[in-house]
Amino acid sequence: MALSSKRLFLLDMDGTIYLDSTLFDGTLDFLRKVKEMGGRYLFLTNNSSKSSEKYVEKLARIGIESTVDDFLTSTDVTIEYILNNYHGKKFYIVGTESFREQLNNSGIITTTEPDDDVFGIVISNDQELTFKKLDDASKLLTERELVYLATNPDWVCPTAYGYVPDCGSFCEMLIRATGKTPIFIGKPEPEMIYAAMKKFGYKKEETLMIGDRLYTDIASGYNAGVDTVFVLSGEGTLNDLESSDVKPTYVMTNIREIYNNL
């Protein structure tokens, strides 16, 4: 189905529409075009280190006007998962203070101490990671059977100079230390895409997932049954495509090329 027939455009952010604080050429044209088509775009990110409010501020600094309703994060779906399955239970948090505040404000009981009444652990993209957090998490996972959740499996997060470790890499350290593997909540699971389609009332055939990671962005679209565009402006490469079982509907250089095909 042609890109021009799509109406719900789900966009990964870092590596897809910008890198660090540099907006990619074509991003503003693309966003404007979607509105002119009568469509809707939504920013989907596995990065759980910032709240939607912080993302609004970040996008404003690089020239994109947005509201909190324009975002769906792995934190959002993690909160929903915990409230639906473990409401009233206490979770030890390996994450930023912003991440923990979002959970607290949603009614989830959190702690940064390995208390006796801890029911589970949640690990996220923690840009404030300390050895104490790793030590506490290792102790809890080794000594007890706990619910163990992670917001996303991304190995790295792109930067202007290369990459830095992301949630998946932090989880790998704990796997090596404890033998315990978390349940991953965000992409590549399809729940974020399902939530977006339900929120705005679009069908699968009207929806397009755009991102720079095959194993999260594109896999989530595949798992949700929607078309996908794999862009080569971030983490993923053509070599990744050759070796991956996950195949996108389209492969394009960047957001400018997508705009040119609308």
Residue pairs with C-beta under 8 A, 6 or more apart in sequence:
1 205
1 227
3 208
3 229
3 250
3 258
3 261
3 262
4 37
4 261
4 262
5 205
5 206
6 39
6 206
6 207
6 208
6 227
7 37
7 38
7 39
7 40
7 202
7 206
7 207
8 39
8 40
8 41
8 42
8 196
8 197
8 200
8 202
8 206
8 207
8 208
9 34
9 39
9 40
9 41
9 42
9 208
9 210
10 41
10 42
10 44
10 192
10 193
10 196
10 207
10 208
10 209
10 210
10 221
10 226
11 17
11 41
11 42
11 43
11 44
11 210
11 211
12 43
12 44
12 45
12 46
12 210
12 211
12 212
12 213
12 217
12 234
13 43
13 45
13 47
13 55
14 20
14 45
14 47
14 157
14 158
14 234
15 158
15 211
15 212
15 213
15 231
15 233
15 234
15 235
16 24
16 210
16 211
16 212
16 217
16 231
16 233
16 234
16 255
17 23
17 24
17 27
17 30
17 43
17 64
17 255
18 24
18 27
18 62
19 158
19 159
19 160
19 233
19 234
20 158
20 159
20 160
21 58
21 61
21 62
22 62
22 160
23 62
23 63
23 64
24 233
24 254
24 255
24 256
25 254
25 255
25 256
26 254
26 255
26 256
26 257
26 258
26 259
27 64
27 255
28 63
28 64
29 256
29 259
30 255
30 256
30 258
30 259
30 262
31 41
31 64
33 259
33 262
34 40
34 41
34 262
37 262
40 200
40 202
41 70
42 70
42 71
42 72
42 196
42 200
43 55
43 66
43 70
43 71
43 72
44 71
44 72
44 73
44 187
44 192
44 193
44 196
44 209
44 211
45 55
45 71
45 72
45 73
45 74
46 73
46 74
46 125
46 151
46 152
46 154
46 166
46 167
46 186
46 187
46 216
47 73
47 74
47 125
47 152
47 157
47 166
48 73
48 74
48 75
48 78
48 95
48 96
48 99
48 124
48 125
48 151
48 152
48 167
48 186
49 95
49 96
49 98
49 99
49 124
49 125
49 126
49 127
50 58
50 73
50 96
50 98
51 73
51 75
51 98
51 101
51 102
52 68
52 71
52 73
52 76
53 68
54 98
55 66
55 71
55 73
56 66
56 67
56 68
56 70
56 71
59 65
59 66
60 66
72 192
72 195
72 196
72 199
73 186
74 124
74 151
74 152
74 185
74 186
74 187
74 192
75 99
75 102
75 103
75 124
75 151
76 192
76 195
77 185
77 186
77 191
77 192
77 195
78 103
78 122
78 124
78 149
78 151
78 185
78 186
79 102
79 103
79 106
79 108
80 195
81 149
81 185
81 191
82 89
82 91
82 103
82 108
82 122
82 149
83 106
83 107
83 108
86 119
86 120
86 147
87 107
88 109
89 109
89 119
89 120
89 147
90 109
90 110
90 111
90 115
90 117
90 118
90 119
90 120
91 103
91 108
91 109
91 110
91 111
91 118
91 119
91 120
91 121
91 122
91 147
91 149
92 110
92 111
92 112
92 113
92 114
92 115
92 118
92 120
92 121
92 122
92 136
92 137
92 140
93 99
93 100
93 103
93 110
93 111
93 112
93 121
93 122
93 124
94 121
94 122
94 123
94 124
94 126
94 129
94 133
94 134
94 137
94 170
95 122
95 123
95 124
95 125
95 126
95 128
95 151
96 124
96 125
96 126
96 127
96 128
97 128
99 124
99 126
99 151
100 110
100 112
103 110
103 122
104 110
110 122
111 118
112 133
112 136
113 136
114 136
114 139
114 140
118 140
118 144
118 146
119 146
119 147
120 146
120 147
120 148
120 149
121 137
121 140
121 141
121 146
121 147
121 148
121 149
121 182
122 149
122 150
122 151
123 137
123 148
123 149
123 150
123 151
123 167
123 170
123 171
123 174
123 182
124 150
124 151
124 152
124 167
125 151
125 152
125 154
125 157
125 166
125 167
125 170
126 133
126 167
126 170
129 170
134 170
134 173
134 174
134 177
137 174
138 174
138 177
138 178
140 146
141 148
141 174
141 178
141 180
142 177
142 178
147 183
148 180
148 181
148 182
148 183
149 182
149 183
149 185
150 167
150 168
150 171
150 182
150 183
150 184
150 185
151 167
151 184
151 185
151 186
152 166
152 167
152 168
152 184
152 185
152 186
152 187
152 216
153 167
153 168
153 171
153 184
153 186
153 188
153 215
153 216
154 166
154 167
154 168
154 213
154 216
155 165
155 166
155 168
155 169
155 172
156 163
156 164
156 165
156 166
156 169
156 235
157 163
157 164
157 165
157 166
158 212
158 234
158 235
163 235
171 181
171 182
174 180
174 182
175 181
185 191
186 192
186 216
187 211
187 213
187 216
187 217
187 219
187 220
188 215
188 216
188 217
188 219
188 220
188 222
188 223
189 220
189 223
190 220
190 223
190 224
190 225
192 220
193 207
193 209
193 220
193 221
193 224
193 226
194 224
196 202
196 207
197 203
197 204
197 207
197 224
204 224
204 225
204 226
205 226
207 224
207 226
207 227
208 221
208 226
208 227
208 228
208 229
209 217
209 218
209 220
209 221
209 224
209 226
209 227
209 228
209 229
210 217
210 228
210 229
210 231
210 255
210 258
211 217
211 218
211 221
211 228
211 229
211 230
211 231
211 234
212 230
212 231
212 232
212 233
212 234
212 235
212 236
213 234
213 235
213 236
214 230
214 236
214 240
214 241
214 244
214 246
214 248
215 244
215 246
217 228
217 230
218 228
218 230
218 246
218 248
219 246
221 227
221 228
221 248
222 228
222 246
222 247
227 249
227 250
228 248
228 249
228 250
229 248
229 249
229 250
229 251
229 252
229 258
230 236
230 241
230 248
230 250
230 251
230 252
231 252
231 253
231 254
231 255
231 257
231 258
232 238
232 251
232 252
232 253
232 254
233 253
233 254
233 255
238 251
241 247
241 248
241 251
252 258
252 261
